[in-house]
Amino acid sequence: MTDEEQKEKIIELAEDTSVTEETPNTEETSPLDATAADDNGEINFNLSFKPGEIVERSIVDEMKSNYLDYSMSVIVSRALPEVKDGLKPSQRRILVAMNDLALTPSAHYRKCAKIAGDTSGNYHPHGEAVIYPTLVKLAQDFSTRYLLIDGQGNFGSIDGDTAAAMRYTEARMGKITMDLLRDLGKGTVTFVPNYDGTRLEPSVLPAAFPNVLANGGDGIAVGMATKMPPHNLRELINALQAMIKLGNSWEGNAVYNQLRRDKESKEIIPRTLNSKPEDYLENYVDTNDLEYPIKIKELREKIATENNSLYPEFKSEITPLDLIEIIPGPDFPTGGTIYDQNEILNAYATGRGRILQRAKATIVEGNQGRFNIVITEIPFQVNKAHMIEKMADLVKEKKLEGIADIRDESSREGMRVVIVLKRESQPKAVLNKLYKYTEMQKVFNANMIALVDQQPKTLPLKRILELFISFRITVTIRRYEFDLAEARFRAHILEGLLKALDMLDEVIATIRGSKTQETAKTNLMDKFKFTEVQAQAILDMQLRRLAALEKMKLQNEYNELQENIKTYNDILENPARILEIISTDLDEVKEKYGDDRRSKVVKGKVNEISEEDMVASEDMLVTITHTGYIKRLTPDTYKAQKRGGKGVSGGDTKEGDFIEHAFLCNTHDELLLFTNKGKVFNLRIFEIPEYGRTAKGLPLVNLVQLEPEEIITSVLTRDPKGKIKEQQTSGETIAYKYFLMVTEKGIIKKTELS
């Protein structure tokens, strides 16, 4: 369709669609009236169908079209949060239903079954069994950073326990939720019909704080998934205020102001604002818009649309580096420690990244010379019971050694998991293995996707904050437009009442002399030049009340309204005032709900601590017997004796066995064990169990995989740098340079050791 044809079609539609009341067209039309299939089976939008006509279409095309519709439905209407209020449709509808029930933070709790039922019946037709888990999550302090629902009863636990049935639990809105709903009734957001057209629901909540970042969220759509980390509200508001100081918000302001001037020049009597948002928003559709008639028709059919192009778009000169100084990283409800701020910066700059979390654990000295590892915070979205179960399994499988007992001592006061270590255990080495093999260390894969004007987009941190401020500018403008229109309308009525008081006897006589109310209204308008609105206000008041009105009281109210009107106009015409009000609103939220950070952020990367780092550097004596028993012990075990001493036993061995290899080394050294099969095994000294002087030791086959009849023929020691250590024999120091091997059949080989 050419531009001229499109304009002609719009003109035709404009002739059929008026902003005044008209008789609706009750003639039924087919949804396929504008389309038909051509000879190739393709849809031709220039043809028309007749009722009952069969249209042939490729099943491939039909599947593509239907799957695309399904995908977009899941993306837009189910899985992804809206960037403006941070809520998915199911979450928003629960809060709207609770608002309808007046479940404010000061109200009595109501059964969750009632809330879920009203949500399902009025807004979200997917059944209470689907709605209730969403409600529960909004009330769990380990799932939601700032609780939107205040629950009473069993709402589950961090151990994976499910919530009690909804007939047992009760809920009301959290305190912070009231700031999500603030100014909802002032035309600040658009409303759309609910699923059955019986009522309207907000397309988004006004949201006085950036809930999309404060509480984060996750969701799986078709072909995409979002995973938004939660943040500290105080830091978010500080960042928003810093952006406002470095912002340029008034892009598109000229269009907006011209529209306001055009509207005001046409209106003599301000429009009465009511609960129908389409009546209000109709004033703010650009009359020069080619689609103006279509948009007005949609508004009249209660399909209210956002007109963000008429409002300023916020842009800031702040950089991601500036932002990360204010917001060092996410702030998870379960606390923990976050590492590597460079990776966090990458996630904030691109909208995608890996955020490494670790549990908060401390090593404390326990009873009987043992050490305990005490865990008080765990990574976000980790099931504590499963984590402990995994630890126990690793201990049973001997992949995690040195643990004597694991106790969960968590209570109402907080989380506390105690890991009791064995006496000979190295606490730091055990803790390092816990981080490595369990969910005490976990990566949060941030993928910050949200809906922007009904389109899914991957958003950097700065862009999310800019979009939120743009939204708050729109909300603030609409709020003051609403207040201005109401003040003007009330002032207009007061002008009529004050005028009536100046000629009260004549007005009362005119009313009494009229046979009907319509006649009285006409007489008042004709005789005293009242407007229809003023005449109706006078007639709506009883005569005795009209006579009892105090002129001074009305005059004071009128003067106050004039001051308010002046203030509202000044605000709406001054970008700096708008931003100042937004900043003040944010200060109020910060004062009420701002709290300290729960998750600690470490700028550097996690130090991958090796097991050697966890073991103290100590001299050791290692012995290997002829039959393959190995042990290590400290040289202090053997005390120097004076002349004539009897000596001490070097170790007990079984009958026929004797010590074949003995050497001094360090716990950080490594043994090279050569066998009669031509193999070499490496064994770290600290991996060899430490025994007492009289113990036989551990069979070597438990540490290296020796075959039957395979024995150790030679042993060398290598330091951590890979250098073969010198050996002392009969007071002489031998520095090995070569390794010489000779086989039973006379094959000889010399290998340089360096």
ZAKE-693035 format. One line per 8 residues: number of its first residue (from 1); their letters; for each residue x, y, z of C-alpha. Coordinates in steps of 0.25 Angstrom, whole numbers. Layout:
NUM	A	X Y Z; ...
//
This chain:
1	MTDEEQKE	0 0 0; 6 14 -4; 7 25 5; -5 32 -2; -14 20 -1; -10 19 14; -14 34 16; -27 32 8
9	KIIELAED	-31 20 17; -28 28 30; -36 39 25; -48 29 22; -46 24 36; -46 38 42; -59 41 35; -65 28 42
17	TSVTEETP	-59 31 55; -62 43 63; -58 47 77; -72 50 81; -82 39 85; -87 30 73; -96 18 71; -87 6 71
25	NTEETSPL	-86 -3 58; -93 -16 62; -91 -22 48; -83 -34 50; -71 -35 41; -61 -47 39; -47 -46 44; -42 -50 30
33	DATAADDN	-50 -40 22; -37 -33 18; -29 -45 13; -30 -56 3; -21 -66 -3; -16 -65 -17; -13 -76 -27; 0 -80 -20
41	GEINFNLS	-6 -82 -7; 0 -69 -1; -8 -59 7; -11 -47 -2; -16 -35 7; -22 -28 -5; -33 -38 -7; -45 -41 2
49	FKPGEIVE	-52 -53 6; -67 -57 6; -74 -64 18; -72 -79 17; -61 -79 7; -49 -89 10; -35 -83 9; -24 -93 6
57	RSIVDEMK	-11 -90 13; 2 -98 14; 3 -105 28; 17 -100 29; 13 -86 28; 2 -88 38; 11 -95 48; 21 -84 46
65	SNYLDYSM	11 -73 48; 4 -80 60; 18 -83 67; 22 -69 65; 9 -64 72; 11 -74 83; 25 -70 85; 22 -55 86
73	SVIVSRAL	11 -58 95; 20 -65 105; 31 -54 103; 21 -42 105; 10 -48 114; 17 -58 123; 32 -60 125; 39 -47 124
81	PEVKDGLK	38 -35 134; 35 -21 129; 46 -11 131; 37 -1 137; 32 -8 149; 41 -21 149; 28 -30 149; 24 -41 141
89	PSQRRILV	8 -41 137; 5 -51 148; 12 -44 159; 6 -31 155; -8 -37 155; -6 -42 169; -2 -29 174; -14 -22 167
97	AMNDLALT	-24 -32 172; -18 -30 186; -20 -15 184; -34 -17 180; -36 -25 193; -30 -13 201; -19 -22 207; -10 -11 211
105	PSAHYRKC	1 -13 221; -8 -8 232; -20 -17 228; -23 -30 234; -17 -43 227; -26 -50 217; -25 -64 213; -16 -67 201
113	AKIAGDTS	-27 -75 195; -36 -63 194; -25 -55 188; -21 -66 178; -36 -68 174; -38 -53 172; -26 -52 163; -30 -64 155
121	GNYHPHGE	-44 -59 154; -42 -45 151; -28 -44 144; -20 -57 142; -28 -69 137; -18 -79 139; -23 -86 152; -19 -84 167
129	AVIYPTLV	-9 -95 166; -1 -87 157; -3 -73 164; 0 -78 178; 15 -82 176; 17 -68 170; 10 -61 182; 19 -70 191
137	KLAQDFST	32 -66 185; 29 -51 187; 28 -54 202; 40 -62 203; 52 -54 209; 62 -63 203; 56 -62 189; 52 -47 189
145	RYLLIDGQ	62 -36 193; 51 -26 197; 38 -34 200; 26 -29 192; 16 -38 200; 16 -40 215; 12 -54 218; 7 -61 231
153	GNFGSIDG	9 -76 232; 18 -86 226; 23 -80 213; 34 -91 211; 49 -90 215; 63 -89 209; 64 -104 210; 54 -106 199
161	DTAAAMRY	42 -109 208; 29 -105 201; 19 -95 206; 6 -99 213; -6 -100 205; -12 -87 202; -24 -90 211; -15 -89 223
169	TEARMGKI	-6 -77 219; -10 -62 220; -4 -50 213; -5 -35 211; 4 -25 203; 18 -22 208; 21 -7 211; 30 -5 199
177	TMDLLRDL	18 -10 190; 11 3 193; 21 11 186; 20 2 174; 5 5 174; 7 20 177; -2 29 168; -8 18 161
185	GKGTVTFV	-22 25 161; -16 38 155; -15 34 141; -1 31 142; -1 18 134; -10 12 123; -20 2 126; -24 -10 117
193	PNYDGTRL	-36 -19 117; -35 -32 125; -35 -46 119; -51 -46 118; -53 -31 116; -61 -29 129; -51 -19 135; -38 -12 133
201	EPSVLPAA	-24 -15 138; -12 -6 138; -2 -10 127; 9 -6 137; 10 0 151; 15 14 154; 27 8 162; 34 19 170
209	FPNVLANG	47 11 171; 54 2 161; 48 -12 165; 54 -18 152; 68 -17 158; 64 -17 173; 58 -30 173; 63 -36 160
217	GDGIAVGM	56 -48 154; 57 -59 145; 48 -66 134; 49 -75 123; 42 -71 110; 43 -77 96; 57 -75 90; 62 -67 102
225	ATKMPPHN	63 -66 117; 65 -55 127; 73 -55 140; 73 -42 146; 81 -41 159; 76 -33 171; 83 -20 176; 83 -11 188
233	LRELINAL	72 -1 188; 80 10 194; 91 8 184; 82 8 173; 75 21 177; 89 28 179; 92 24 165; 79 29 159
241	QAMIKLGN	82 42 166; 96 43 161; 90 40 147; 80 51 148; 91 61 152; 98 57 139; 86 55 130; 79 62 118
249	SWEGNAVY	65 58 120; 57 68 111; 58 61 97; 44 62 91; 40 73 100; 36 83 89; 26 73 83; 20 71 97
257	NQLRRDKE	19 86 101; 13 89 87; 2 78 89; -1 84 103; -3 98 98; -12 93 86; -20 85 96; -22 96 106
265	SKEIIPRT	-25 107 95; -37 98 91; -43 95 104; -51 106 111; -56 96 122; -46 86 127; -49 72 125; -54 64 137
273	LNSKPEDY	-45 53 140; -50 40 145; -46 25 146; -46 23 131; -32 25 126; -36 26 111; -44 38 114; -31 45 120
281	LENYVDTN	-21 40 110; -29 44 98; -24 58 101; -10 54 99; -10 47 86; -3 56 76; -13 62 66; -3 62 55
289	DLEYPIKI	0 47 56; -5 40 43; -10 29 52; -18 39 61; -32 34 57; -28 19 59; -22 22 73; -34 30 77
297	KELREKIA	-43 18 73; -34 9 81; -35 18 93; -50 18 92; -50 3 91; -42 3 104; -30 -2 97; -21 9 103
305	TENNSLYP	-7 11 97; 5 17 103; 9 30 96; 23 31 101; 28 39 88; 20 51 94; 29 51 107; 44 53 109
313	EFKSEITP	54 42 108; 65 42 118; 79 41 115; 91 42 124; 106 44 122; 110 35 133; 119 24 130; 119 9 134
321	LDLIEIIP	131 12 142; 124 23 150; 113 14 152; 121 2 158; 127 12 168; 113 14 173; 107 0 171; 119 -9 173
329	GPDFPTGG	111 -22 170; 98 -29 172; 93 -31 186; 87 -45 188; 76 -47 199; 84 -59 205; 97 -50 206; 110 -57 203
337	TIYDQNEI	123 -52 196; 124 -47 181; 137 -48 174; 144 -41 162; 138 -27 160; 144 -27 145; 134 -38 142; 123 -30 149
345	LNAYATGR	126 -18 141; 126 -26 128; 112 -31 132; 107 -17 135; 113 -12 122; 107 -23 113; 95 -28 120; 102 -42 121
353	GRILQRAK	113 -48 130; 117 -58 141; 116 -53 155; 124 -63 165; 118 -65 178; 123 -72 191; 117 -75 204; 122 -68 216
361	ATIVEGNQ	130 -78 225; 139 -76 236; 149 -86 243; 147 -86 258; 154 -95 269; 145 -105 274; 146 -115 286; 157 -126 288
369	GRFNIVIT	167 -118 279; 158 -119 267; 155 -108 257; 141 -105 252; 136 -98 239; 124 -90 241; 115 -86 230; 106 -74 232
377	EIPFQVNK	102 -70 218; 101 -77 205; 100 -73 190; 87 -69 184; 77 -79 180; 85 -91 187; 77 -101 194; 83 -102 208
385	AHMIEKMA	78 -116 210; 83 -121 197; 97 -114 199; 99 -122 212; 94 -135 206; 105 -133 195; 115 -131 206; 111 -144 213
393	DLVKEKKL	112 -152 199; 126 -146 196; 130 -151 210; 125 -165 208; 131 -166 194; 144 -161 201; 145 -150 191; 145 -140 203
401	EGIADIRD	154 -144 214; 156 -139 228; 142 -137 232; 137 -144 245; 122 -138 245; 113 -128 239; 102 -121 247; 91 -112 243
409	ESSREGMR	89 -103 255; 80 -92 247; 69 -86 255; 60 -73 255; 73 -65 258; 79 -69 245; 87 -79 237; 98 -87 244
417	VVIVLKRE	104 -100 238; 115 -106 246; 126 -115 239; 134 -122 250; 148 -126 245; 157 -138 249; 169 -134 258; 179 -137 247
425	SQPKAVLN	171 -129 236; 176 -116 230; 164 -106 232; 168 -97 220; 170 -109 211; 156 -115 214; 150 -102 212; 156 -100 199
433	KLYKYTEM	151 -114 195; 137 -110 200; 137 -98 191; 142 -106 179; 132 -118 180; 120 -113 186; 110 -101 184; 117 -93 194
441	QKVFNANM	123 -87 181; 113 -84 170; 113 -75 158; 101 -66 155; 100 -65 140; 94 -51 138; 85 -49 126; 78 -36 127
449	IALVDQQP	66 -37 118; 54 -29 120; 42 -24 112; 44 -10 106; 31 -5 99; 27 -19 98; 40 -23 92; 50 -32 99
457	KTLPLKRI	64 -26 100; 77 -29 106; 80 -17 114; 93 -11 121; 91 -6 135; 92 9 130; 81 7 120; 72 0 130
465	LELFISFR	73 12 139; 71 22 128; 58 15 124; 54 15 138; 56 30 140; 49 33 126; 37 25 132; 37 33 144
473	ITVTIRRY	37 46 136; 25 41 129; 18 37 142; 22 50 149; 17 58 137; 3 50 136; 2 52 151; 3 67 151
481	EFDLAEAR	-6 67 138; -16 60 146; -15 69 158; -15 81 149; -28 77 142; -35 74 155; -31 87 161; -36 95 149
489	FRAHILEG	-49 87 149; -51 90 164; -47 104 162; -57 105 151; -68 100 160; -64 109 171; -65 121 161; -79 118 159
497	LLKALDML	-82 116 174; -76 129 177; -84 136 166; -97 129 171; -94 134 185; -93 149 180; -107 147 174; -113 136 184
505	DEVIATIR	-127 141 184; -129 142 169; -122 128 167; -131 121 178; -143 128 172; -139 123 158; -138 109 163; -151 109 170
513	GSKTQETA	-158 115 158; -153 104 149; -162 92 147; -151 82 144; -136 81 147; -133 82 132; -141 94 131; -134 100 144
521	KTNLMDKF	-121 97 137; -125 104 125; -130 116 132; -118 117 140; -109 117 128; -117 127 120; -120 137 131; -107 137 139
529	KFTEVQAQ	-97 132 128; -93 119 136; -86 108 129; -93 95 128; -83 89 138; -85 101 148; -101 100 147; -101 85 149
537	AILDMQLR	-92 87 162; -102 98 167; -114 88 165; -107 77 171; -106 85 184; -118 86 193; -124 100 194; -122 100 209
545	RLAALEKM	-107 96 207; -106 106 196; -111 117 205; -102 113 217; -89 113 208; -79 122 214; -73 131 204; -60 133 211
553	KLQNEYNE	-57 118 212; -60 117 197; -51 128 194; -40 123 202; -41 109 195; -42 116 181; -29 124 185; -22 112 189
561	LQENIKTY	-26 105 176; -20 116 168; -7 115 175; -7 100 172; -10 102 158; 1 112 157; 11 102 163; 6 90 154
569	NDILENPA	8 99 142; 22 103 146; 26 88 149; 20 84 136; 28 94 128; 41 93 135; 50 80 133; 58 83 145
577	RILEIIST	46 83 154; 42 70 149; 55 64 151; 56 70 165; 42 64 169; 47 50 164; 60 51 172; 51 55 184
585	DLDEVKEK	42 43 182; 54 34 182; 60 41 195; 46 37 202; 48 23 197; 62 22 201; 59 27 215; 48 17 217
593	YGDDRRSK	54 5 211; 69 7 209; 77 -4 216; 91 -8 217; 97 -17 207; 96 -32 210; 106 -38 200; 121 -34 201
601	VVKGKVNE	128 -30 188; 143 -34 186; 149 -26 175; 159 -37 171; 157 -51 166; 156 -63 175; 170 -68 179; 170 -82 174
609	ISEEDMVA	177 -87 186; 184 -100 183; 185 -111 193; 199 -109 195; 196 -95 200; 187 -100 210; 198 -109 216; 209 -104 225
617	SEDMLVTI	223 -105 220; 230 -116 230; 241 -125 229; 237 -140 229; 243 -154 229; 237 -163 219; 239 -178 220; 235 -190 211
625	THTGYIKR	236 -204 215; 240 -216 206; 226 -221 205; 220 -207 202; 216 -200 214; 218 -185 214; 217 -174 225; 222 -160 229
633	LTPDTYKA	226 -155 242; 233 -143 247; 248 -144 250; 245 -139 264; 240 -152 267; 254 -158 268; 261 -151 280; 276 -150 280
641	QKRGGKGV	283 -159 290; 295 -159 298; 307 -168 298; 302 -182 302; 288 -180 299; 280 -192 295; 273 -185 283; 258 -185 279
649	SGGDTKEG	250 -194 270; 249 -188 256; 236 -194 254; 228 -207 255; 227 -216 243; 220 -229 241; 229 -242 241; 239 -243 230
657	DFIEHAFL	237 -228 226; 247 -217 227; 249 -202 224; 255 -202 210; 255 -187 207; 256 -175 217; 258 -161 213; 257 -147 219
665	CNTHDELL	248 -137 210; 237 -126 212; 222 -127 212; 222 -119 199; 232 -128 192; 228 -139 182; 233 -154 182; 236 -161 169
673	LFTNKGKV	234 -176 171; 240 -185 160; 236 -199 159; 241 -212 154; 231 -211 143; 238 -199 137; 227 -189 142; 229 -176 150
681	FNLRIFEI	218 -171 160; 218 -157 166; 213 -155 180; 212 -142 188; 217 -143 202; 205 -137 209; 197 -148 203; 204 -158 211
689	PEYGRTAK	197 -161 224; 205 -157 236; 206 -168 246; 213 -170 260; 227 -176 261; 222 -190 264; 211 -191 253; 213 -199 241
697	GLPLVNLV	208 -189 232; 198 -190 220; 199 -200 208; 205 -193 196; 194 -199 187; 184 -189 194; 192 -177 188; 197 -182 175
705	QLEPEEII	192 -193 166; 202 -204 166; 200 -217 159; 201 -230 166; 216 -234 168; 220 -219 165; 229 -213 175; 237 -200 177
713	TSVLTRDP	251 -201 173; 256 -187 174; 251 -174 180; 255 -159 176; 250 -146 183; 246 -134 175; 244 -120 180; 232 -111 176
721	KGKIKEQQ	240 -105 165; 243 -118 159; 257 -120 163; 262 -133 168; 267 -131 182; 281 -135 186; 283 -147 195; 293 -149 207
729	TSGETIAY	300 -162 208; 311 -165 218; 313 -150 220; 315 -147 205; 305 -139 197; 301 -145 184; 295 -136 173; 288 -145 163
737	KYFLMVTE	289 -141 149; 285 -154 141; 276 -165 144; 281 -179 139; 272 -190 136; 276 -205 133; 266 -216 129; 267 -231 133
745	KGIIKKTE	271 -233 118; 282 -224 118; 276 -211 112; 282 -199 118; 277 -184 117; 282 -171 123; 273 -159 124; 276 -145 128
753	LS	268 -141 140; 268 -126 138
//
